[in-house]
Amino acid sequence: MIKASTITLLIAIFFISNKLMAQTRSDYDTVKVNSVPYAKLPGDIKYLVDRNRNNFSFNEDIASAVFLSKASFAANKRWMTKSDFSDRKSLILDAKISPYINISPFNWTINLNKEKRNYLLLALYFNPEFEVRIFNNDKSVGDSSLPVRTASSRPGGELFISHSALYNKDKNRNFGFSVKGYHHSNGQDGEEFNSMDKAWGKRGYFNTYNGNFSDDFVVEFSGIMFNKNTANTINQYLKFGYGQSSGLAPGMKKYKIYGTNKLNLFYTYKWSPKYSRNIVDHKNRKVYKITEENYPVEKLRIEFFASFITNQMNVGPIYNLSRATFQDRINFHSTLHYRLPGFSAAGLFVEGGYYGQDTYNAYFQRSAWFAKAGLSFGLFTYPKQADDLKN
């Protein structure tokens, strides 16, 4: 269960953000005016325009600094690396749904020194992430009727922050920070550890059938670098930070078998070639370009993620624990996304990697190489003006 203190903290962040926004409300409203060139705008108006443009660009960049959602069905194979765990049949579905929903005010900025053009850029996102696996029928490990085992629930949010000295949309390299908080549990209330050998696991190991898994609150602090080429067709993002969890289920805490402190690295390479808006007259074999502006539209995205557990940790059954090795502490994977032509938020993906500690709650004691393929969806770069692009 999510503690009342966690809920109170999230509510407080939301109301404080709106209060700060109200205190720094601009004296001007933004309207689309084309008659006055930017260079001839008054200083205060130019400052407002720059601030709003940077805020809009900041939110666009955030879209590439978060994971896309994935639902793999074409390949879901795992190769276990420890003899105490047998290889299961491939999963029917392995889905990690991670939507990022902006719940902060539009153009959320806080003036620090208006004369010196100093201000903060902020964006608060709600992230109701959950992960679910549908297992294949395999009586040897206790699976029948295509079961869903111990789905992960990770509701939380992430606050992104930058400063006018660190972020300018006209620069090729910018910087920011983020603070993320979330709860992680599986909604089960069975015994934490198998009291005897079971089809799904040996005695002394965590109960993956209906074991009570709870990590009450995780906080992650990260620095972010946004890098793009001059044409804005290639964007790279590097996110590096530290996460710490608290409030583990009693047995997990007692035996120190779970990674609570982690160094995290996330890198994205995104290719977004530019397209113009065209109307094709096939009858007369003519192409009419209806705008002079070209829009970047995402085609490919490569993600790389790595995480390393730094706290003291044990592995094995609780009756014969041993100290965790490097292989038990490291997680990494690489993903290739291809946006489907004509779709603004859907694509295909392939992924491969290694779990030293599986991220699927009760399965955290299992280490494996894995491969996945299926559908991906989320915040692809696809401008609204691109609805009728030739892409």
FENBELBEL-V224277 format. One line per field, one symbol per residue. ss: DSSP state (2 for helix, 1 for strand, 0 for the rest). phi: phi as a letter, one per 40 degrees, with the letter a starting at -180 (. if undefined). psi: psi as a letter, one per 40 degrees, with the letter a starting at -180 (. if undefined). A space follows every 10 residues. Layout:
# FENBELBEL-V224277
ss: ???
phi: ???
psi: ???
This chain:
# FENBELBEL-V224277
ss: 0002222222 2222222222 2220000000 0000000222 0022222222 2222222222 2200000011 1111111111 0000000000 0011111000 1100000011 1110000111 1111111111 1111000122 2010000100 0111111111 1110000000 0011111111 1111100001 0010000100 1000010000 1001111111 1111111100 0001111111 1111111102 2222200000 1111111111 1001111111 1000011111 1111111001 1111111110 0001100000 0110022221 1111111110 0000011111 1111100000 2220000111 1111111000 0102222210 0
phi: .ccccccccc ccdccccccc cccbcccbbc bcbbcbcdcc cddccccccc cccccccdcc cddbcbccca bcbcaabbbc bbccbccccd ccabbbcbcb bcbcccfcbb cbacccfbab bbabbcbcca bbbbcccacc bgbagfcbbf dcbbcaabbb babdcbbadc ccbbbababb babbabgbbc dcbccacbcc icdgccccca ccbabdabbb bbbbbbbacc cgbbbbbbbb abbbbagcdd cccccfbbcb bbcbbbbbbb bbccbbcbbb ccccfbbbcc accbbcbcbb abbbbaabcb ccabbgccca cbcccdcccb baabbbbbcc dgbcababab aaiabcbdcc fccccbbaca abaicbaicc caddccdbcc b
psi: ihiddddddd dddddddddd dddfhieiih ihhedhidde iidddddddd dddddddddd dddeeiiiii hhedhfiihi ehdehihiii idhhhhhgih hheiihfhih hdgddefhii hihhhhggii hihhiihgdd eehifgihhg ihhghaihhh iiideehhde idhiiaiihh hiihieeiei idiheihide iiheiihedf ihhhgdhhhh hiihhhhiid efdhhihhhh ahihiifiid ddddefeihd hihihhhhhh hgiiiihihh gddefihhhe ieiihhhhdi hhihhihhhe ihiiiaieeg iihiiddeeh hiihhhhhhh hehdfiaiii iiahhdhheg beeeehhiii hiiaiiiagi hgideedfig .
